Amino acid sequence: MPNTYSWRINALDTYPSRDSLTDVVYNIHWRLVATSDQIDESGNAYTASSIGTQVIAAPDADDFTAFNDLTQDIVETWLEASELDVDEIKAKLDARITEKITPTSVTKKTPW
């Protein structure tokens, strides 16, 4: 089964006032977490995450959502619609999980 992904929105940078709007979000601090359906020796799912920030387009005054009315889903939609290459991030997370499950290199302590 493929990995599942979940966004964590850590913070939002805002302009206190912009074009007669208040608390206008312009930058999203995010973390994307990939979780495998495969389990490690400790009984935990394999995971990998990536963090970053993404500047988003200025809002249209006719389609503005007040800061206190924002939801996780709204901000995720902004991220998905931005210039952020979500597919590339997911591919890199998938590769990191695959490397954890079937490592191509292992560091070992010396045998003496």
C-alpha positions in Angstrom: 0.0 0.0 0.0 1.3 3.5 -0.7 2.4 5.9 1.9 0.0 8.3 3.4 0.7 12.0 3.8 -0.4 14.6 6.3 0.3 18.3 6.5 1.3 20.0 9.8 0.9 23.8 9.6 3.4 25.2 12.2 2.8 29.0 11.7 1.5 31.6 9.4 3.3 34.9 8.6 0.8 37.7 8.1 0.7 41.3 7.2 -1.2 43.2 9.9 -2.9 45.3 7.2 -2.7 45.0 3.4 -5.0 46.5 0.8 -7.7 47.3 3.4 -7.6 43.7 4.7 -6.4 42.6 8.2 -4.1 39.7 9.1 -3.3 38.8 5.5 -1.4 35.5 5.3 1.6 35.6 2.9 3.8 32.7 4.1 3.1 29.3 5.4 5.5 27.3 7.7 4.7 23.7 7.0 5.8 20.1 7.6 4.7 17.2 5.4 4.8 13.8 7.1 4.8 10.5 5.1 3.7 7.4 6.9 4.2 3.8 5.6 1.8 0.9 6.3 4.9 -1.2 7.1 6.0 -1.6 10.7 9.5 -1.6 12.1 10.9 -4.0 14.8 9.5 -1.8 17.5 6.0 -1.9 16.1 6.0 1.7 14.8 5.2 2.7 11.2 8.1 4.0 9.1 7.9 7.8 8.7 9.7 10.6 7.1 9.1 14.3 7.1 10.1 17.5 5.3 9.7 21.0 6.5 9.7 24.3 4.7 8.0 27.6 4.1 6.0 28.7 1.1 5.0 32.2 0.1 1.5 32.4 -1.3 -0.2 34.7 -3.6 -1.9 37.8 -2.3 -5.6 37.3 -1.7 -8.4 38.6 -3.7 -10.5 41.0 -1.6 -13.7 39.3 -2.9 -12.4 35.8 -1.8 -10.7 36.7 1.4 -10.9 34.5 4.5 -10.5 36.2 7.8 -7.6 34.9 9.8 -9.8 33.6 12.7 -11.9 31.7 10.1 -9.0 29.8 8.6 -8.9 26.0 8.8 -6.3 23.4 8.2 -8.1 22.5 4.9 -8.1 26.0 3.6 -4.3 26.4 4.3 -3.6 23.0 2.7 -5.5 24.1 -0.4 -3.3 27.2 -0.6 -0.2 25.0 -0.3 -1.4 22.6 -3.0 -2.2 25.5 -5.3 1.1 27.3 -4.7 4.4 26.8 -6.7 5.5 24.3 -4.1 6.3 21.0 -5.9 4.3 18.7 -3.6 4.8 15.6 -5.9 8.6 16.0 -5.7 8.5 16.3 -1.9 6.3 13.2 -1.7 8.7 11.3 -4.0 11.7 12.2 -1.8 9.8 11.2 1.4 8.9 7.9 -0.3 12.6 7.3 -1.1 13.6 8.0 2.5 11.1 5.5 3.8 12.2 2.9 1.3 15.8 3.4 2.4 14.7 2.9 6.0 12.9 -0.3 5.1 15.5 -1.7 2.8 18.7 0.2 3.5 21.4 0.3 0.8 24.1 1.2 3.3 24.5 0.3 7.0 27.1 1.7 9.5 28.5 -0.9 11.8 30.8 -0.6 14.8 34.2 -2.1 14.4 34.4 -5.7 15.4 37.2 -5.2 17.9 
